[in-house]
Amino acid sequence: MSATERVIVDLPAELVRELRERVAAGEISSESEALRQGLESVLVPDIWDEDWIEREAGAVYDRVLAGEEELFPADQVFAELRARIAARADRNSGGR
């Protein structure tokens, strides 16, 4: 993708606020980059999935088999995710 083209989109205000917060926090390099990555993940999912599997999942699988990496029970992972989501909801609601 060498040429770029400007596109105007309408997004929900909450989504834009979250995007800008993440850019300001340095989690995402720019609004354009986040949208580009999001569109690529939808439009070319096979390439992303295959690359990720080869690069990340395969390496983790090898380390687990070698006893170098630990797996966590799904219920533990989901409990931690629920706690993070609840904490974020509290922050976003002002602790109400």
Chimera marker file (.cmm) of the C-alpha trace (Angstrom):
<marker_set name="trace">
<marker id="1" x="0.000" y="0.000" z="0.000" r="1" g="1" b="0" radius="0.5"/>
<marker id="2" x="2.120" y="2.898" z="-1.187" r="1" g="1" b="0" radius="0.5"/>
<marker id="3" x="-0.448" y="5.591" z="-1.992" r="1" g="1" b="0" radius="0.5"/>
<marker id="4" x="-2.727" y="6.995" z="0.663" r="1" g="1" b="0" radius="0.5"/>
<marker id="5" x="-6.149" y="8.525" z="0.343" r="1" g="1" b="0" radius="0.5"/>
<marker id="6" x="-8.051" y="10.643" z="2.838" r="1" g="1" b="0" radius="0.5"/>
<marker id="7" x="-11.358" y="9.204" z="4.060" r="1" g="1" b="0" radius="0.5"/>
<marker id="8" x="-13.903" y="10.829" z="6.349" r="1" g="1" b="0" radius="0.5"/>
<marker id="9" x="-15.815" y="8.505" z="8.666" r="1" g="1" b="0" radius="0.5"/>
<marker id="10" x="-18.437" y="8.997" z="11.362" r="1" g="1" b="0" radius="0.5"/>
<marker id="11" x="-17.690" y="7.124" z="14.593" r="1" g="1" b="0" radius="0.5"/>
<marker id="12" x="-19.439" y="7.021" z="17.965" r="1" g="1" b="0" radius="0.5"/>
<marker id="13" x="-18.098" y="9.700" z="20.328" r="1" g="1" b="0" radius="0.5"/>
<marker id="14" x="-17.128" y="7.109" z="22.958" r="1" g="1" b="0" radius="0.5"/>
<marker id="15" x="-15.029" y="5.203" z="20.411" r="1" g="1" b="0" radius="0.5"/>
<marker id="16" x="-13.237" y="8.381" z="19.321" r="1" g="1" b="0" radius="0.5"/>
<marker id="17" x="-12.601" y="9.362" z="22.954" r="1" g="1" b="0" radius="0.5"/>
<marker id="18" x="-11.117" y="5.927" z="23.721" r="1" g="1" b="0" radius="0.5"/>
<marker id="19" x="-8.976" y="6.057" z="20.576" r="1" g="1" b="0" radius="0.5"/>
<marker id="20" x="-7.609" y="9.505" z="21.432" r="1" g="1" b="0" radius="0.5"/>
<marker id="21" x="-6.891" y="8.469" z="25.026" r="1" g="1" b="0" radius="0.5"/>
<marker id="22" x="-4.901" y="5.474" z="23.815" r="1" g="1" b="0" radius="0.5"/>
<marker id="23" x="-2.955" y="7.587" z="21.333" r="1" g="1" b="0" radius="0.5"/>
<marker id="24" x="-2.205" y="10.151" z="24.074" r="1" g="1" b="0" radius="0.5"/>
<marker id="25" x="-1.075" y="7.344" z="26.399" r="1" g="1" b="0" radius="0.5"/>
<marker id="26" x="1.257" y="6.015" z="23.707" r="1" g="1" b="0" radius="0.5"/>
<marker id="27" x="-0.583" y="2.680" z="23.383" r="1" g="1" b="0" radius="0.5"/>
<marker id="28" x="-1.290" y="3.466" z="19.724" r="1" g="1" b="0" radius="0.5"/>
<marker id="29" x="1.013" y="5.521" z="17.515" r="1" g="1" b="0" radius="0.5"/>
<marker id="30" x="-1.742" y="7.532" z="15.805" r="1" g="1" b="0" radius="0.5"/>
<marker id="31" x="-5.457" y="7.576" z="15.045" r="1" g="1" b="0" radius="0.5"/>
<marker id="32" x="-4.727" y="6.806" z="11.391" r="1" g="1" b="0" radius="0.5"/>
<marker id="33" x="-2.508" y="3.860" z="12.291" r="1" g="1" b="0" radius="0.5"/>
<marker id="34" x="-5.180" y="2.380" z="14.572" r="1" g="1" b="0" radius="0.5"/>
<marker id="35" x="-7.830" y="2.650" z="11.874" r="1" g="1" b="0" radius="0.5"/>
<marker id="36" x="-5.471" y="1.240" z="9.233" r="1" g="1" b="0" radius="0.5"/>
<marker id="37" x="-4.653" y="-1.760" z="11.422" r="1" g="1" b="0" radius="0.5"/>
<marker id="38" x="-8.308" y="-2.291" z="12.241" r="1" g="1" b="0" radius="0.5"/>
<marker id="39" x="-9.318" y="-2.259" z="8.595" r="1" g="1" b="0" radius="0.5"/>
<marker id="40" x="-6.457" y="-4.555" z="7.613" r="1" g="1" b="0" radius="0.5"/>
<marker id="41" x="-7.462" y="-7.045" z="10.301" r="1" g="1" b="0" radius="0.5"/>
<marker id="42" x="-10.974" y="-7.138" z="8.837" r="1" g="1" b="0" radius="0.5"/>
<marker id="43" x="-10.052" y="-7.049" z="5.161" r="1" g="1" b="0" radius="0.5"/>
<marker id="44" x="-7.060" y="-9.407" z="5.243" r="1" g="1" b="0" radius="0.5"/>
<marker id="45" x="-7.575" y="-11.620" z="8.301" r="1" g="1" b="0" radius="0.5"/>
<marker id="46" x="-5.941" y="-14.708" z="6.806" r="1" g="1" b="0" radius="0.5"/>
<marker id="47" x="-2.566" y="-12.995" z="6.457" r="1" g="1" b="0" radius="0.5"/>
<marker id="48" x="-2.641" y="-11.626" z="10.012" r="1" g="1" b="0" radius="0.5"/>
<marker id="49" x="-3.797" y="-14.899" z="11.531" r="1" g="1" b="0" radius="0.5"/>
<marker id="50" x="-1.235" y="-17.010" z="9.730" r="1" g="1" b="0" radius="0.5"/>
<marker id="51" x="1.640" y="-14.651" z="10.554" r="1" g="1" b="0" radius="0.5"/>
<marker id="52" x="0.616" y="-14.500" z="14.208" r="1" g="1" b="0" radius="0.5"/>
<marker id="53" x="0.300" y="-18.265" z="14.488" r="1" g="1" b="0" radius="0.5"/>
<marker id="54" x="3.737" y="-18.830" z="12.991" r="1" g="1" b="0" radius="0.5"/>
<marker id="55" x="5.451" y="-16.071" z="14.942" r="1" g="1" b="0" radius="0.5"/>
<marker id="56" x="3.738" y="-16.070" z="18.333" r="1" g="1" b="0" radius="0.5"/>
<marker id="57" x="1.559" y="-19.093" z="18.958" r="1" g="1" b="0" radius="0.5"/>
<marker id="58" x="4.081" y="-21.549" z="17.540" r="1" g="1" b="0" radius="0.5"/>
<marker id="59" x="6.852" y="-20.176" z="19.730" r="1" g="1" b="0" radius="0.5"/>
<marker id="60" x="4.664" y="-20.327" z="22.852" r="1" g="1" b="0" radius="0.5"/>
<marker id="61" x="3.601" y="-23.885" z="22.021" r="1" g="1" b="0" radius="0.5"/>
<marker id="62" x="7.236" y="-24.929" z="21.709" r="1" g="1" b="0" radius="0.5"/>
<marker id="63" x="8.120" y="-23.303" z="25.060" r="1" g="1" b="0" radius="0.5"/>
<marker id="64" x="5.157" y="-24.972" z="26.793" r="1" g="1" b="0" radius="0.5"/>
<marker id="65" x="6.181" y="-28.395" z="25.452" r="1" g="1" b="0" radius="0.5"/>
<marker id="66" x="9.744" y="-27.778" z="26.631" r="1" g="1" b="0" radius="0.5"/>
<marker id="67" x="8.470" y="-26.843" z="30.116" r="1" g="1" b="0" radius="0.5"/>
<marker id="68" x="9.774" y="-23.277" z="29.747" r="1" g="1" b="0" radius="0.5"/>
<marker id="69" x="6.390" y="-21.546" z="29.849" r="1" g="1" b="0" radius="0.5"/>
<marker id="70" x="3.349" y="-22.008" z="32.054" r="1" g="1" b="0" radius="0.5"/>
<marker id="71" x="-0.251" y="-22.151" z="30.918" r="1" g="1" b="0" radius="0.5"/>
<marker id="72" x="-2.982" y="-20.598" z="33.045" r="1" g="1" b="0" radius="0.5"/>
<marker id="73" x="-6.439" y="-22.070" z="33.632" r="1" g="1" b="0" radius="0.5"/>
<marker id="74" x="-9.140" y="-20.358" z="31.549" r="1" g="1" b="0" radius="0.5"/>
<marker id="75" x="-11.223" y="-19.510" z="34.628" r="1" g="1" b="0" radius="0.5"/>
<marker id="76" x="-8.255" y="-17.662" z="36.147" r="1" g="1" b="0" radius="0.5"/>
<marker id="77" x="-7.655" y="-15.709" z="32.933" r="1" g="1" b="0" radius="0.5"/>
<marker id="78" x="-11.334" y="-14.789" z="32.573" r="1" g="1" b="0" radius="0.5"/>
<marker id="79" x="-11.546" y="-13.724" z="36.237" r="1" g="1" b="0" radius="0.5"/>
<marker id="80" x="-8.586" y="-11.393" z="35.734" r="1" g="1" b="0" radius="0.5"/>
<marker id="81" x="-10.134" y="-10.005" z="32.540" r="1" g="1" b="0" radius="0.5"/>
<marker id="82" x="-13.459" y="-9.393" z="34.315" r="1" g="1" b="0" radius="0.5"/>
<marker id="83" x="-11.622" y="-7.536" z="37.097" r="1" g="1" b="0" radius="0.5"/>
<marker id="84" x="-9.780" y="-5.345" z="34.578" r="1" g="1" b="0" radius="0.5"/>
<marker id="85" x="-13.001" y="-4.583" z="32.711" r="1" g="1" b="0" radius="0.5"/>
<marker id="86" x="-14.776" y="-3.679" z="35.963" r="1" g="1" b="0" radius="0.5"/>
<marker id="87" x="-11.879" y="-1.421" z="37.002" r="1" g="1" b="0" radius="0.5"/>
<marker id="88" x="-11.943" y="0.334" z="33.625" r="1" g="1" b="0" radius="0.5"/>
<marker id="89" x="-15.729" y="0.783" z="33.860" r="1" g="1" b="0" radius="0.5"/>
<marker id="90" x="-15.286" y="2.321" z="37.335" r="1" g="1" b="0" radius="0.5"/>
<marker id="91" x="-12.638" y="4.728" z="36.039" r="1" g="1" b="0" radius="0.5"/>
<marker id="92" x="-14.783" y="5.698" z="33.057" r="1" g="1" b="0" radius="0.5"/>
<marker id="93" x="-17.862" y="6.285" z="35.202" r="1" g="1" b="0" radius="0.5"/>
<marker id="94" x="-15.941" y="8.369" z="37.717" r="1" g="1" b="0" radius="0.5"/>
<marker id="95" x="-16.272" y="5.690" z="40.416" r="1" g="1" b="0" radius="0.5"/>
<marker id="96" x="-20.064" y="5.990" z="40.554" r="1" g="1" b="0" radius="0.5"/>
<link id1="1" id2="2" r="1" g="1" b="0" radius="0.2"/>
<link id1="2" id2="3" r="1" g="1" b="0" radius="0.2"/>
<link id1="3" id2="4" r="1" g="1" b="0" radius="0.2"/>
<link id1="4" id2="5" r="1" g="1" b="0" radius="0.2"/>
<link id1="5" id2="6" r="1" g="1" b="0" radius="0.2"/>
<link id1="6" id2="7" r="1" g="1" b="0" radius="0.2"/>
<link id1="7" id2="8" r="1" g="1" b="0" radius="0.2"/>
<link id1="8" id2="9" r="1" g="1" b="0" radius="0.2"/>
<link id1="9" id2="10" r="1" g="1" b="0" radius="0.2"/>
<link id1="10" id2="11" r="1" g="1" b="0" radius="0.2"/>
<link id1="11" id2="12" r="1" g="1" b="0" radius="0.2"/>
<link id1="12" id2="13" r="1" g="1" b="0" radius="0.2"/>
<link id1="13" id2="14" r="1" g="1" b="0" radius="0.2"/>
<link id1="14" id2="15" r="1" g="1" b="0" radius="0.2"/>
<link id1="15" id2="16" r="1" g="1" b="0" radius="0.2"/>
<link id1="16" id2="17" r="1" g="1" b="0" radius="0.2"/>
<link id1="17" id2="18" r="1" g="1" b="0" radius="0.2"/>
<link id1="18" id2="19" r="1" g="1" b="0" radius="0.2"/>
<link id1="19" id2="20" r="1" g="1" b="0" radius="0.2"/>
<link id1="20" id2="21" r="1" g="1" b="0" radius="0.2"/>
<link id1="21" id2="22" r="1" g="1" b="0" radius="0.2"/>
<link id1="22" id2="23" r="1" g="1" b="0" radius="0.2"/>
<link id1="23" id2="24" r="1" g="1" b="0" radius="0.2"/>
<link id1="24" id2="25" r="1" g="1" b="0" radius="0.2"/>
<link id1="25" id2="26" r="1" g="1" b="0" radius="0.2"/>
<link id1="26" id2="27" r="1" g="1" b="0" radius="0.2"/>
<link id1="27" id2="28" r="1" g="1" b="0" radius="0.2"/>
<link id1="28" id2="29" r="1" g="1" b="0" radius="0.2"/>
<link id1="29" id2="30" r="1" g="1" b="0" radius="0.2"/>
<link id1="30" id2="31" r="1" g="1" b="0" radius="0.2"/>
<link id1="31" id2="32" r="1" g="1" b="0" radius="0.2"/>
<link id1="32" id2="33" r="1" g="1" b="0" radius="0.2"/>
<link id1="33" id2="34" r="1" g="1" b="0" radius="0.2"/>
<link id1="34" id2="35" r="1" g="1" b="0" radius="0.2"/>
<link id1="35" id2="36" r="1" g="1" b="0" radius="0.2"/>
<link id1="36" id2="37" r="1" g="1" b="0" radius="0.2"/>
<link id1="37" id2="38" r="1" g="1" b="0" radius="0.2"/>
<link id1="38" id2="39" r="1" g="1" b="0" radius="0.2"/>
<link id1="39" id2="40" r="1" g="1" b="0" radius="0.2"/>
<link id1="40" id2="41" r="1" g="1" b="0" radius="0.2"/>
<link id1="41" id2="42" r="1" g="1" b="0" radius="0.2"/>
<link id1="42" id2="43" r="1" g="1" b="0" radius="0.2"/>
<link id1="43" id2="44" r="1" g="1" b="0" radius="0.2"/>
<link id1="44" id2="45" r="1" g="1" b="0" radius="0.2"/>
<link id1="45" id2="46" r="1" g="1" b="0" radius="0.2"/>
<link id1="46" id2="47" r="1" g="1" b="0" radius="0.2"/>
<link id1="47" id2="48" r="1" g="1" b="0" radius="0.2"/>
<link id1="48" id2="49" r="1" g="1" b="0" radius="0.2"/>
<link id1="49" id2="50" r="1" g="1" b="0" radius="0.2"/>
<link id1="50" id2="51" r="1" g="1" b="0" radius="0.2"/>
<link id1="51" id2="52" r="1" g="1" b="0" radius="0.2"/>
<link id1="52" id2="53" r="1" g="1" b="0" radius="0.2"/>
<link id1="53" id2="54" r="1" g="1" b="0" radius="0.2"/>
<link id1="54" id2="55" r="1" g="1" b="0" radius="0.2"/>
<link id1="55" id2="56" r="1" g="1" b="0" radius="0.2"/>
<link id1="56" id2="57" r="1" g="1" b="0" radius="0.2"/>
<link id1="57" id2="58" r="1" g="1" b="0" radius="0.2"/>
<link id1="58" id2="59" r="1" g="1" b="0" radius="0.2"/>
<link id1="59" id2="60" r="1" g="1" b="0" radius="0.2"/>
<link id1="60" id2="61" r="1" g="1" b="0" radius="0.2"/>
<link id1="61" id2="62" r="1" g="1" b="0" radius="0.2"/>
<link id1="62" id2="63" r="1" g="1" b="0" radius="0.2"/>
<link id1="63" id2="64" r="1" g="1" b="0" radius="0.2"/>
<link id1="64" id2="65" r="1" g="1" b="0" radius="0.2"/>
<link id1="65" id2="66" r="1" g="1" b="0" radius="0.2"/>
<link id1="66" id2="67" r="1" g="1" b="0" radius="0.2"/>
<link id1="67" id2="68" r="1" g="1" b="0" radius="0.2"/>
<link id1="68" id2="69" r="1" g="1" b="0" radius="0.2"/>
<link id1="69" id2="70" r="1" g="1" b="0" radius="0.2"/>
<link id1="70" id2="71" r="1" g="1" b="0" radius="0.2"/>
<link id1="71" id2="72" r="1" g="1" b="0" radius="0.2"/>
<link id1="72" id2="73" r="1" g="1" b="0" radius="0.2"/>
<link id1="73" id2="74" r="1" g="1" b="0" radius="0.2"/>
<link id1="74" id2="75" r="1" g="1" b="0" radius="0.2"/>
<link id1="75" id2="76" r="1" g="1" b="0" radius="0.2"/>
<link id1="76" id2="77" r="1" g="1" b="0" radius="0.2"/>
<link id1="77" id2="78" r="1" g="1" b="0" radius="0.2"/>
<link id1="78" id2="79" r="1" g="1" b="0" radius="0.2"/>
<link id1="79" id2="80" r="1" g="1" b="0" radius="0.2"/>
<link id1="80" id2="81" r="1" g="1" b="0" radius="0.2"/>
<link id1="81" id2="82" r="1" g="1" b="0" radius="0.2"/>
<link id1="82" id2="83" r="1" g="1" b="0" radius="0.2"/>
<link id1="83" id2="84" r="1" g="1" b="0" radius="0.2"/>
<link id1="84" id2="85" r="1" g="1" b="0" radius="0.2"/>
<link id1="85" id2="86" r="1" g="1" b="0" radius="0.2"/>
<link id1="86" id2="87" r="1" g="1" b="0" radius="0.2"/>
<link id1="87" id2="88" r="1" g="1" b="0" radius="0.2"/>
<link id1="88" id2="89" r="1" g="1" b="0" radius="0.2"/>
<link id1="89" id2="90" r="1" g="1" b="0" radius="0.2"/>
<link id1="90" id2="91" r="1" g="1" b="0" radius="0.2"/>
<link id1="91" id2="92" r="1" g="1" b="0" radius="0.2"/>
<link id1="92" id2="93" r="1" g="1" b="0" radius="0.2"/>
<link id1="93" id2="94" r="1" g="1" b="0" radius="0.2"/>
<link id1="94" id2="95" r="1" g="1" b="0" radius="0.2"/>
<link id1="95" id2="96" r="1" g="1" b="0" radius="0.2"/>
</marker_set>
